[in-house]
Amino acid sequence: MQPNQHRETARVLLVDPQSRVFLLKTHFDPEVQLPPRWITPGGGIDQGETPREAAV
């Protein structure tokens, strides 16, 4: 994907009984020049895929 391109995604918000949230830390991606950042688990939605399928 190139900068300024958009893709439908499905995300999951996992919260445990102590109200802690599960996040993933990405790595530097030289292809799109994005710095490391914290994100929720999930993924891009492919054609014919439901948001639930993409999230897991």
PyMOL commands that set and color helices and strands:
alter all, ss='L'
color gray80, all
select helices_A, chain A and resi 51-55
alter helices_A, ss='H'
color red, helices_A
select strands_A, chain A and resi 9-11+24-25+38-39+42-44
alter strands_A, ss='S'
color yellow, strands_A
deselect
rebuild
show_as cartoon
